Amino acid sequence: MSQPIPSRSPAPIGRLAAASLIYAAPVLASAWILAGVRNFFLVAGADPLLAALGEAPAVALVMVYAAGWSVRSFGIAPALGQRLTMGLLAAGLMATVAILLRGVETDWRWGALGAPLATGPGGVFVFSLLLAIVAPALRERAVTLA
């Protein structure tokens, strides 16, 4: 089966949204699976930062490959703006799911949302979201500024 060739014309927002959803799905699934492993180590008394850092490389690897696959499958043009838009949409979806799942697990309040981000594991989460934004642009060498 041949891969679609990216066009130089802007992708419609629907195609960018679909590519972002397909990009975010395996990343969220891997993070959800690895969260169970991380929680096992936390119950054993491990440092939360070390547990988050142990999970981060595997999720980052899935993120980079999922971004490349999604870009190729949906034929997203190598324009930096389109790739960053795709990354922003996917990172927004990932952050929304993470906030909603955290709200199910704990007593969630709007005012307490920023507190977990100030911790070490929160910093790893923010770094992961930044990587999610730029991963579609990093995956292909032929990215242009157009």
Secondary structure, 3 states (H helix, E strand, C coil): CCCCCCCCCCCCHHHHHHHHHHHHHHHHHHHHHHHHHHHHHHHCCCCHHHHHHHHHHHHHHHHHHHHHHHHHHHCCCCEHHHHHHHHHHHHHHHHHHHHHHHHHHCCCCHHHCCCHHHCHHHHHHHHHHHHHHHHHHHHCCCCECC
